[in-house]
């Protein structure tokens, strides 16, 4: 006899919930720790005296804040302790950095840390992998529905067969 393995609805719900929770934790751990802002916003933070130190590399300016602040980013309020201004350091930005040094702010030149790039790449790679699996799932479901019909169509067909007497009803008790 061909017996199908039954999975408890509670066990399935707990497993899916734990998987989603693990996914959220993984995404939050891989997300870049700093919030990307523009230079004018960083200048406002410096003027307000909220910046403790600044690290300057060839491709970014990273500011460590004295205390966490809440910033509005695209209609969302985000809490952060570190902000980053990305982009090549040009003459205008060098002038701003010189003014910060003259004002007594701790400005340090650093080589771009490789871990930041690795962390961002891991986060983007993980999200891309999830999207790829999602698209794969949608494509396989579409193929299944095209060849075998959707679950609703199969259920309607079984009901029609049952009404026509070609199928017999099988009653299944669920625990």
C-alpha positions in Angstrom: 0.0 0.0 0.0 1.1 3.5 -0.8 0.8 5.6 2.4 1.4 9.3 2.4 3.2 10.7 5.4 1.0 13.1 7.3 2.5 16.2 8.9 0.9 17.8 11.9 -0.4 21.3 11.2 1.1 22.5 14.5 4.5 21.0 13.6 4.4 22.6 10.2 3.4 26.0 11.6 6.2 25.9 14.2 8.7 24.8 11.6 7.7 27.6 9.2 7.7 30.1 12.0 11.1 29.1 13.2 12.4 29.2 9.7 11.1 32.7 9.1 12.5 33.9 12.5 15.9 32.5 11.6 15.7 34.2 8.2 15.0 37.6 9.8 17.8 37.2 12.3 20.2 36.2 9.5 19.2 39.2 7.4 19.6 41.6 10.3 23.0 40.1 11.2 24.3 40.4 7.6 22.8 43.9 7.0 25.4 46.7 6.9 25.7 48.4 10.4 25.9 51.9 9.1 23.2 54.1 7.6 24.0 55.7 4.2 23.3 59.4 4.1 24.4 62.4 2.0 27.2 64.9 2.8 24.8 67.7 3.7 23.1 65.6 6.3 26.5 64.6 7.8 27.4 68.3 7.9 24.2 68.9 9.9 25.1 66.2 12.4 28.6 67.7 12.8 27.1 71.2 13.3 24.8 69.8 16.0 27.8 68.2 17.8 26.5 64.7 17.5 29.6 63.2 15.7 32.4 61.7 17.9 34.9 60.8 15.2 35.2 60.5 11.4 37.1 57.9 9.3 37.9 58.9 5.8 38.9 56.5 3.1 39.3 56.9 -0.7 35.7 55.9 -1.3 33.7 56.8 1.8 33.4 59.0 4.9 32.3 57.0 8.0 31.1 59.0 11.0 30.7 57.5 14.5 28.1 59.3 16.5 28.3 60.1 20.2 25.0 58.6 20.9 22.4 56.8 18.7 20.1 59.0 16.7 16.9 58.4 14.8 17.0 59.6 11.1 14.2 59.7 8.6 15.3 57.7 5.5 12.7 57.5 2.7 9.7 57.8 5.0 11.1 55.3 7.5 12.7 56.2 10.9 16.0 54.4 11.4 18.1 54.3 14.6 21.8 54.3 14.0 25.2 54.9 15.7 27.2 55.0 12.5 26.6 56.8 9.3 28.4 56.6 5.9 28.7 58.9 3.0 29.8 56.9 -0.1 31.5 58.2 -3.1 35.0 59.2 -4.2 36.6 61.9 -2.1 36.8 64.9 -4.4 38.1 68.5 -3.8 34.8 69.7 -2.3 34.7 66.9 0.2 38.4 67.4 1.1 37.6 71.1 1.9 34.7 70.0 4.2 37.1 67.4 5.9 39.7 70.2 6.3 37.1 72.4 8.0 36.1 69.6 10.4 39.8 69.0 11.4 40.2 72.8 12.0 37.1 72.7 14.2 38.8 70.1 16.4 36.8 67.0 15.3 38.7 63.7 15.3 39.3 62.9 11.6 41.3 59.8 10.7 42.4 58.6 7.3 42.0 54.9 6.9 42.2 52.3 4.2 38.7 51.0 3.4 38.2 48.1 5.7 37.7 44.8 3.7 35.1 43.5 6.2 32.6 46.2 5.3 32.7 45.2 1.7 32.6 41.6 2.5 29.6 42.1 4.8 27.7 44.1 2.2 28.5 41.5 -0.4 27.3 38.7 1.9 24.1 40.5 2.6 23.4 41.2 -1.1 24.3 37.7 -2.0 22.0 36.2 0.6 19.1 38.4 -0.4 19.8 37.5 -4.1 19.9 33.8 -3.3 16.5 34.1 -1.5 15.1 35.9 -4.6 16.5 33.3 -6.9 14.9 30.5 -4.8 11.6 32.4 -4.8 11.6 32.8 -8.6 12.6 29.1 -9.0 9.6 28.1 -6.8 7.2 30.3 -8.8 8.5 28.8 -12.1 8.1 25.2 -10.9 4.6 25.9 -9.6 3.6 27.5 -12.9 4.9 24.5 -14.8 3.0 22.1 -12.4 -0.2 24.1 -12.8 0.2 24.3 -16.6 0.6 20.5 -17.0 -1.5 19.2 -14.1 -3.8 22.1 -13.5 -4.0 24.2 -10.3 -5.1 22.7 -7.0 -8.5 24.3 -7.4 -8.9 22.7 -10.9 -7.8 19.3 -9.7 -10.3 19.5 -6.8 -13.1 20.5 -9.2 -12.2 17.6 -11.5 -12.3 15.1 -8.5 -15.7 16.5 -7.5 -17.0 16.1 -11.1 -15.6 12.5 -11.2 -17.2 11.8 -7.8 -20.6 13.2 -9.0 -20.3 11.1 -12.2 -19.6 8.0 -10.2 -16.1 7.5 -11.6 -14.5 8.1 -8.2 -15.4 6.9 -4.7 -15.1 9.2 -1.7 -12.3 8.6 0.7 -12.9 10.0 4.2 -9.8 11.0 6.0 -9.8 11.9 9.7 -7.4 14.5 10.7 -5.9 14.2 14.2 
